[in-house]
């Protein structure tokens, strides 16, 4: 069963979040501090929480409306959370086995929870179809079905027609009548309650995914009493620091008995193997300092109890070897970011072994991590968590924003409205949209050094065109930009030379420039001065084989006019353009004056289907540009 959407109402600072669509893999809730992101996640968690946490009306109902609304209605019956789930094949088979084929025709169900803890499920059951199935083979099936569209009504009709056999009738000739057989089938399938919806709801409730919410995560302790790890072994993932330690050993494919073996060589082998496995696992997702190595050690300590009796207590020590600086120290003495990441990796490794549907909720994960480490953590979410269950996380960091399609923006609009959610960055305030803007490349200084492949472009419109059209090309088995490229707008053509001169050959960066425009001459000078590899500078004019051209010239005049007209409410035709060979942008400026180049790109983002209406020539041009850019990456990096 997959979560498709959810909606939060009258919960803390949220009056109505509006419906929040959820991606099949990862969804990101972006917003400022105190915008309502955490409250939204918390309400969703309580729909079907793994730890049986519930709502508290006094604390959770919007305080400024609590008394007023309470005088009008029973707030305990209010549902602060409801969600829509899409049934998978296994769910539908379970319903079919219980109710019969076609009884549940809608593949989606709605589930909600009230302040009083009551869980409700809305599922559409075609009761008429069930009546038809019960009456299958009955000689009067058609008329009975027309007269009875519910099981309760059918039961009453069949019971009225069913009389005990006459006493003087030859019992040898007796047999169940058609009505009796139908009534028997009805009893066998539904008992005497005649409520197929209840049966469907019970099945859905049993199969409903559990929600795991991780906010202030319990970090692994650097020194752990082994005795404490032998208790509470049935704790859920993330329940405590002790459970994190158990998960860590599981991650290393070992257990307490193995690492505390009395035989020295056996114990040493287990500890070294565990250390190696843990180090390798951490290195994969912690690129900030690849020279760190985890060491697991057993420390025997002789301790006396209150009566003076001595015994040996074993402690599990987690130490970190820093090979760069040639020293070791206790795990608890490492940076808070490293502690959090390693603990997180350990605890969540348990999810890979769960055989139940789970939805993982993360509140401001990786908050203490450096930008590069945050990107590593995103990789962990994509590679390890998302295949196990859907992931929904909150953030206000631009480094935790990856794919725009995943983003939902949360904004608090005051007492009268409360927190709302939108997938349209253009519909929210600038401050709320900033993480999204930064992720798109508005803040180059924060994003430039974290990409595997960096493509420097002049402005955000370049980014929009390249991303949207490249995705379309790849979807149609054509060559678009390699998905590993991080596209970085420089904030204008005049800024490009400064970045090129500053960075030079220090990092792997490819530069895309309009041809014959501001800044291109200075970039060419940097190439001549050997400040940047000329093979990694791509001019749009190389594709079009013309001296002066912008990225907009990759569109046919008709295609670009379509975007321009949609952006500015115009009705220009190609014949309206000045009849000269200048760039399309200049031709439009001579017609209407200067305009915001971002607006047509915005029109394409607002209407993704528009890319399917682009001409073959436009798509060919962008494909040729993508090929030239992809070819600038060194073969060793591909």
C-alpha positions in Angstrom: 0.0 0.0 0.0 1.4 3.4 -1.0 0.7 6.8 0.5 -0.5 9.1 -2.3 -1.5 12.2 -0.4 -2.4 13.5 3.0 -4.2 16.6 4.5 -3.8 18.1 8.0 -6.6 20.1 9.5 -7.0 22.0 12.9 -3.7 20.7 14.3 -1.4 23.2 16.2 -0.7 26.0 13.8 -2.4 24.3 10.8 -6.1 25.0 10.0 -6.0 23.3 6.6 -2.7 22.3 5.0 -4.4 21.6 1.7 -3.9 18.3 0.1 -0.2 17.3 0.0 0.7 15.0 -2.8 3.4 12.4 -1.9 6.0 11.0 -4.3 6.4 7.2 -4.7 9.9 7.4 -3.2 11.0 10.6 -1.5 9.0 13.8 -0.7 10.6 17.0 0.7 8.8 19.5 2.9 10.6 22.8 2.6 10.0 25.9 4.7 11.3 28.4 7.2 11.6 27.7 10.9 8.2 27.6 12.7 6.4 27.3 9.4 4.6 24.2 10.4 6.7 21.5 8.7 7.3 19.6 11.9 3.6 19.8 12.9 2.6 18.5 9.6 5.0 15.5 9.9 3.9 14.9 13.5 0.2 14.8 12.5 0.9 12.3 9.7 3.0 10.1 12.0 0.0 9.8 14.4 -2.2 8.3 11.7 -0.6 4.9 12.3 2.3 5.4 14.6 4.7 2.6 15.4 5.0 3.6 19.0 1.2 4.1 19.6 1.6 7.8 20.1 -1.8 9.6 20.0 -3.3 13.1 19.8 -3.9 15.2 22.9 -6.8 17.6 22.1 -5.8 20.1 24.7 -2.3 20.5 23.4 -2.8 19.8 19.7 -5.9 21.6 18.7 -5.2 25.2 17.5 -5.1 27.1 20.8 -6.6 30.3 19.5 -9.7 28.3 18.3 -9.9 25.6 21.0 -12.6 27.2 23.2 -14.6 28.8 20.4 -14.8 25.6 18.3 -15.4 23.5 21.4 -18.6 25.3 22.2 -20.0 24.4 18.8 -19.0 20.8 18.4 -17.3 17.8 20.0 -13.7 18.3 19.1 -12.8 14.7 20.1 -14.5 13.6 16.9 -12.5 16.0 14.7 -10.0 14.3 12.4 -6.7 16.3 12.3 -5.2 13.9 9.7 -6.5 12.0 6.8 -4.6 10.3 4.0 -5.2 8.6 0.7 -3.4 5.3 0.0 -3.2 3.4 -3.3 -3.7 -0.3 -3.0 -1.0 -2.5 -4.5 -1.5 -5.9 -6.1 -1.2 -7.8 -2.9 -3.7 -5.5 -1.1 -6.2 -6.0 -3.9 -5.7 -9.8 -3.9 -6.4 -9.9 -0.1 -9.7 -8.0 -0.7 -10.6 -10.2 -3.6 -10.0 -13.4 -1.5 -12.2 -12.0 1.3 -15.0 -10.3 -0.7 -14.8 -11.7 -4.2 -13.6 -10.4 -7.5 -14.6 -6.8 -8.3 -16.1 -6.1 -4.9 -13.6 -3.2 -4.4 -13.3 -1.4 -7.7 -11.5 1.8 -6.6 -7.7 1.2 -6.1 -7.5 4.0 -3.5 -8.8 4.2 0.1 -9.0 7.1 2.6 -7.9 6.7 6.2 -8.1 9.2 9.0 -7.7 9.5 12.8 -9.8 11.5 15.2 -8.6 13.4 18.3 -10.2 10.6 20.4 -7.9 8.1 18.8 -10.5 6.5 16.6 -9.3 5.3 13.2 -11.7 5.5 10.3 -11.4 4.0 6.9 -13.4 4.8 3.8 -13.4 2.2 1.1 -15.9 1.8 -1.7 -17.4 -1.6 -1.8 -19.8 -2.6 -4.7 -22.4 -4.3 -2.6 -24.6 -5.0 -5.7 -21.8 -7.1 -7.1 -21.6 -9.1 -3.9 -25.4 -9.7 -4.1 -24.9 -10.9 -7.7 -22.1 -13.3 -6.5 -24.3 -14.7 -3.7 -27.1 -15.3 -6.1 -24.9 -17.0 -8.7 -26.8 -20.0 -10.1 -30.1 -19.1 -8.5 -33.0 -19.4 -10.9 -34.5 -16.0 -9.8 -31.1 -14.3 -9.5 -32.0 -11.4 -11.8 -35.3 -10.5 -10.1 -33.9 -10.9 -6.6 -30.9 -8.7 -7.5 -33.1 -6.0 -8.8 -35.2 -6.0 -5.7 -32.3 -6.2 -3.2 -29.2 -4.1 -3.6 -27.7 -4.8 -0.2 -26.8 -8.0 1.6 -29.1 -7.1 4.5 -32.1 -6.8 2.2 -31.1 -10.0 0.4 -30.8 -11.9 3.7 -34.3 -10.8 4.7 -35.8 -11.8 1.3 -34.1 -15.3 1.4 -35.0 -15.9 5.0 -38.7 -15.1 4.2 -38.7 -17.7 1.4 -36.9 -20.3 3.4 -39.3 -22.6 5.3 -38.6 -25.8 7.2 -39.4 -29.0 5.4 -42.9 -30.3 6.0 -43.1 -33.2 8.5 -45.1 -35.4 6.3 -42.9 -34.9 3.3 -40.6 -37.8 2.3 -37.2 -36.8 3.8 -35.4 -38.8 1.2 -36.6 -36.3 -1.4 -35.6 -33.3 0.7 -32.6 -31.2 -0.3 -31.6 -27.6 0.2 -33.7 -25.2 -1.9 -32.1 -22.5 -4.1 -32.9 -19.9 -1.4 -31.3 -22.0 1.3 -28.1 -22.5 -0.8 -27.9 -18.8 -1.4 -28.5 -18.0 2.2 -25.8 -20.6 3.2 -23.3 -18.9 0.8 -24.2 -15.5 2.3 -23.5 -16.8 5.9 -20.3 -18.5 4.9 -18.8 -15.4 3.4 -20.1 -12.6 5.6 -21.6 -14.2 8.8 -24.6 -12.5 10.0 -23.4 -8.9 10.1 -24.1 -8.2 6.4 -21.5 -5.4 6.4 -18.9 -6.1 3.7 -17.4 -2.7 4.3 -16.4 -3.7 7.8 -14.6 -6.8 6.4 -12.8 -4.6 3.8 -11.9 -2.0 6.5 -10.5 -4.7 8.7 -8.2 -6.0 5.9 -7.0 -2.5 5.1 -6.3 -1.7 8.7 -4.2 -4.8 9.1 -2.2 -3.9 6.0 -1.8 -0.2 6.7 1.8 0.9 6.7 3.4 1.9 10.0 4.9 5.4 10.3 8.4 5.8 11.8 9.1 9.3 12.9 12.7 10.4 13.8 13.2 13.9 15.1 15.8 14.1 17.9 17.6 11.0 17.1 19.3 8.9 19.8 23.0 8.8 19.1 25.2 5.8 19.6 27.1 5.9 22.9 30.9 5.6 22.7 31.0 3.1 25.6 28.2 0.6 26.2 27.7 -2.0 29.0 27.2 -5.2 27.1 24.7 -6.4 29.6 22.3 -3.7 28.6 22.3 -4.9 25.0 20.8 -8.2 26.0 17.6 -6.6 27.0 14.7 -5.1 25.0 15.8 -6.9 21.9 12.4 -6.4 20.4 12.6 -2.6 20.4 11.7 -0.9 17.2 14.4 0.8 15.1 15.4 4.2 16.5 13.8 3.6 19.9 16.9 4.2 22.0 20.7 4.5 21.9 20.9 0.9 23.0 18.9 -0.2 20.0 21.2 1.8 17.8 24.1 -0.3 19.2 22.2 -3.5 18.5 21.6 -2.3 14.9 25.2 -1.4 14.5 26.2 -5.0 15.3 23.6 -6.2 12.9 24.9 -4.0 10.2 28.3 -5.6 10.8 26.7 -9.0 10.6 27.7 -10.0 14.1 26.2 -10.2 17.6 27.0 -9.8 21.3 27.8 -13.5 21.8 30.3 -13.5 18.9 32.3 -10.4 19.9 32.4 -11.4 23.6 33.7 -14.9 22.9 36.1 -16.0 25.6 38.5 -17.5 23.0 40.9 -14.7 22.1 41.5 -15.4 18.4 37.8 -15.9 17.7 36.9 -12.7 19.5 39.6 -10.8 17.8 38.5 -12.0 14.4 34.9 -11.0 15.0 36.0 -7.5 16.3 38.3 -6.9 13.3 35.7 -8.1 10.8 33.0 -5.9 12.5 35.4 -2.9 12.4 36.2 -3.5 8.7 32.5 -3.8 7.7 31.4 -0.7 9.7 34.3 1.4 8.3 33.5 0.3 4.7 29.8 1.1 5.2 30.6 4.6 6.6 33.2 5.4 4.0 30.5 4.9 1.3 28.4 7.6 2.6 30.9 9.9 4.4 33.1 11.6 1.8 34.0 14.5 4.1 36.9 12.6 5.6 37.5 9.2 4.0 40.5 8.5 6.3 38.3 7.7 9.3 38.0 4.1 10.4 35.7 2.6 13.0 37.2 0.3 15.6 35.2 -2.0 17.9 36.9 -3.1 21.1 35.9 -5.0 24.2 37.0 -3.5 27.5 36.8 -5.9 30.5 36.4 -4.0 33.8 36.5 -5.5 37.3 33.7 -3.8 39.3 32.5 -4.4 42.9 28.8 -4.4 43.9 27.5 -2.7 47.1 28.4 -5.9 49.1 31.9 -5.8 47.8 31.7 -8.8 45.5 33.8 -8.3 42.4 32.9 -9.3 38.9 34.1 -8.6 35.4 31.9 -6.3 33.4 32.5 -6.0 29.6 32.1 -2.7 27.9 31.7 -2.3 24.1 33.9 0.6 23.0 33.5 2.4 19.7 36.6 4.3 18.7 37.4 6.2 15.5 40.9 6.0 14.0 41.8 9.1 12.1 44.5 7.9 9.6 45.0 11.4 8.3 46.3 12.7 11.7 47.4 9.3 13.0 45.4 9.0 16.3 42.3 7.4 17.7 39.6 8.7 20.1 36.3 7.6 21.4 33.3 7.9 19.1 31.6 10.2 21.6 34.4 12.8 21.1 33.9 13.1 17.4 32.0 16.0 15.8 28.2 16.0 16.5 27.6 15.7 12.7 29.8 12.6 12.4 28.1 11.0 15.5 24.7 11.7 14.1 25.4 10.4 10.6 27.0 7.2 11.8 24.3 6.6 14.4 21.6 7.2 11.8 23.2 4.8 9.3 23.4 2.1 11.9 19.8 2.5 13.2 18.2 2.7 9.8 20.0 -0.4 8.5 17.3 -2.3 10.4 14.7 -1.1 7.9 16.3 -3.2 5.2 15.3 -6.3 7.1 11.7 -5.4 7.9 9.0 -7.4 6.2 6.2 -4.8 6.7 5.2 -1.7 4.9 6.8 1.3 6.5 6.8 5.1 5.8 9.8 6.9 7.2 9.4 10.4 8.5 12.5 12.5 9.1 12.3 15.9 10.8 15.2 18.2 9.8 17.7 15.3 9.2 21.4 16.1 8.8 20.9 19.5 10.4 24.4 19.5 12.0 26.1 18.3 8.8 28.3 20.3 6.4 26.8 20.9 3.0 28.9 18.1 1.4 27.9 15.7 4.1 24.2 16.6 3.6 24.6 15.6 -0.1 26.0 12.3 1.1 23.0 11.9 3.4 20.7 12.5 0.5 22.5 9.7 -1.3 21.8 7.5 1.7 18.1 8.3 1.5 17.9 7.5 -2.2 20.1 4.4 -2.1 19.1 2.8 1.2 15.9 4.2 2.6 13.7 4.8 -0.4 13.9 1.2 -1.7 12.6 0.0 1.8 9.7 2.5 2.2 8.5 5.9 1.2 10.5 8.7 2.8 9.1 12.2 3.8 11.5 14.7 5.3 11.5 18.3 6.3 14.3 20.8 5.7 15.1 24.4 5.3 18.6 23.7 3.9 19.1 24.2 0.2 21.6 21.3 0.3 18.8 18.9 1.2 16.8 19.8 -1.8 17.5 17.6 -4.8 14.7 17.1 -7.3 12.2 19.9 -7.7 9.4 17.4 -8.3 9.8 16.1 -4.8 9.4 19.5 -3.1 6.4 20.8 -1.2 6.7 24.2 0.3 5.2 24.9 3.8 4.3 28.5 4.7 2.6 29.9 7.8 0.2 32.7 6.7 -1.0 33.8 10.1 -3.9 33.1 12.6 -6.6 33.4 10.0 -5.1 30.9 7.6 -2.4 29.0 9.4 0.2 26.8 7.6 -0.5 25.7 4.1 1.4 23.6 1.6 2.1 24.2 -2.0 4.1 22.5 -4.8 4.2 25.8 -6.6 7.2 27.9 -5.6 5.8 30.9 -7.3 2.7 30.9 -5.1 4.6 31.3 -1.8 6.7 34.1 -0.3 10.3 34.6 -1.3 11.7 33.6 2.1 9.8 30.3 2.1 11.0 29.5 -1.4 14.6 30.4 -0.7 15.9 26.8 -0.1 14.3 25.9 -3.4 15.9 28.9 -5.2 19.3 28.1 -3.7 19.0 24.5 -4.7 18.3 25.7 -8.3 21.6 27.5 -8.2 20.9 31.1 -7.1 23.6 30.8 -4.4 26.6 29.5 -6.4 29.0 29.9 -3.5 27.1 27.2 -1.5 26.5 24.8 -4.3 29.5 24.8 -6.5 31.8 22.5 -4.7 29.4 19.7 -3.9 28.5 18.3 -7.3 30.1 15.4 -9.0 30.0 17.3 -12.3 29.5 21.0 -12.4 28.1 23.0 -15.3 28.3 26.7 -15.0 25.6 28.6 -16.9 24.7 32.3 -17.1 21.3 32.3 -15.5 18.3 30.4 -14.1 16.5 30.2 -17.4 19.4 28.2 -18.8 19.0 25.8 -15.9 15.3 25.4 -16.5 15.5 24.8 -20.2 18.4 22.3 -19.9 16.7 20.3 -17.0 13.2 20.1 -18.5 14.2 19.3 -22.1 17.0 16.9 -21.1 14.6 14.9 -19.0 12.2 14.8 -22.0 15.0 13.6 -24.3 16.1 10.9 -21.8 12.5 9.7 -21.4 12.3 9.3 -25.2 15.6 7.3 -25.3 17.6 10.3 -26.7 20.7 11.9 -25.2 20.0 14.6 -22.7 22.4 16.0 -20.1 23.9 13.3 -17.9 21.9 13.3 -14.7 25.1 13.7 -12.7 25.6 17.3 -13.9 24.9 20.0 -11.3 23.8 23.0 -13.2 24.9 26.3 -11.5 23.7 29.7 -12.6 26.3 32.4 -12.2 23.7 35.2 -11.9 24.3 36.8 -15.2 26.8 36.6 -18.1 29.0 39.3 -16.5 29.6 37.1 -13.5 30.8 34.1 -15.5 34.4 35.4 -16.2 34.9 36.2 -12.5 34.0 32.6 -11.4 36.1 31.1 -14.2 39.1 33.2 -13.3 38.7 32.5 -9.6 38.2 28.7 -10.0 40.3 28.1 -13.1 41.5 24.5 -13.1 41.0 23.9 -9.4 37.8 22.0 -9.9 36.1 20.2 -12.7 33.7 22.7 -14.2 32.3 23.0 -17.7 31.1 26.4 -18.8 28.1 27.0 -21.1 28.0 30.5 -22.7 25.9 32.4 -25.2 28.0 33.3 -28.2 29.2 36.8 -28.9 27.6 38.2 -25.7 28.8 40.0 -22.6 31.5 38.0 -20.9 32.4 35.6 -23.6 35.4 37.6 -24.7 36.9 37.6 -21.1 36.3 33.8 -20.9 38.2 33.4 -24.1 41.0 35.5 -22.7 41.0 33.1 -19.6 41.3 30.2 -22.0 44.3 31.8 -23.8 45.9 32.5 -20.4 45.5 28.8 -19.5 43.3 29.7 -16.6 40.6 27.2 -17.7 40.6 24.2 -20.1 39.3 25.5 -23.4 37.8 22.0 -24.1 35.4 22.6 -21.2 33.9 25.8 -22.5 30.9 25.3 -24.7 29.3 28.1 -26.8 25.7 27.9 -27.9 26.7 29.1 -31.3 28.8 25.9 -31.9 25.5 24.0 -32.2 23.8 26.6 -34.4 27.0 27.4 -36.3 26.4 31.2 -35.9 28.5 33.8 -34.2 25.8 35.5 -32.1 23.3 33.3 -30.3 21.6 32.7 -26.9 20.2 29.5 -25.5 16.8 30.8 -26.6 18.0 30.5 -30.2 18.0 26.7 -29.8 14.2 27.0 -30.0 12.7 27.6 -33.4 11.1 31.0 -33.5 7.6 29.5 -33.4 8.5 27.3 -30.3 10.0 30.2 -28.4 7.1 32.5 -29.3 4.8 30.0 -27.8 6.6 30.3 -24.4 6.9 34.0 -24.7 3.2 34.5 -25.5 2.2 32.3 -22.6 4.5 34.2 -20.2 3.4 37.7 -21.2 -0.1 37.2 -22.5 0.8 38.1 -26.0 -0.5 36.8 -29.4 2.6 37.3 -31.6 3.1 35.2 -34.7 6.4 34.5 -36.4 5.5 36.9 -39.1 5.3 39.7 -36.6 9.0 39.5 -35.8 11.5 41.9 -37.4 12.8 40.4 -40.5 16.5 40.1 -39.7 18.8 37.4 -38.5 19.5 38.7 -35.0 19.0 36.7 -31.9 15.3 35.9 -31.0 15.6 37.8 -27.8 16.8 41.0 -29.6 14.1 40.6 -32.2 11.4 40.5 -29.4 13.0 43.4 -27.6 12.7 45.5 -30.7 9.1 44.6 -30.8 8.0 44.9 -27.2 11.0 46.4 -25.3 13.3 44.6 -22.8 11.7 41.7 -20.9 12.5 39.2 -18.1 14.2 36.2 -19.8 13.1 34.0 -16.9 9.4 34.4 -17.6 9.3 32.1 -20.7 11.4 29.5 -18.8 8.9 29.8 -16.0 6.1 29.2 -18.4 7.8 25.9 -19.5 8.1 24.9 -15.8 4.5 25.7 -15.1 3.4 23.6 -18.1 5.7 20.5 -18.4 3.5 19.1 -21.2 4.6 22.0 -23.3 7.9 20.2 -23.9 6.0 17.5 -25.8 4.8 20.2 -28.3 8.3 21.3 -29.2 9.4 20.8 -32.8 11.8 18.2 -33.9 14.3 21.0 -34.8 14.3 22.4 -31.3 14.7 19.0 -29.7 17.6 18.2 -32.1 19.3 21.4 -31.2 19.1 20.7 -27.4 20.3 17.1 -28.0 23.3 18.3 -29.9 24.1 20.8 -27.1 23.7 18.0 -24.5 26.1 15.8 -26.4 28.8 18.6 -26.6 28.5 19.2 -22.8 28.6 15.5 -21.9 31.7 15.1 -24.0 33.6 17.7 -22.0 33.7 15.3 -19.0 36.9 13.3 -18.8 36.4 9.6 -19.5 37.8 8.7 -16.2 35.0 10.5 -14.4 32.2 8.9 -16.5 
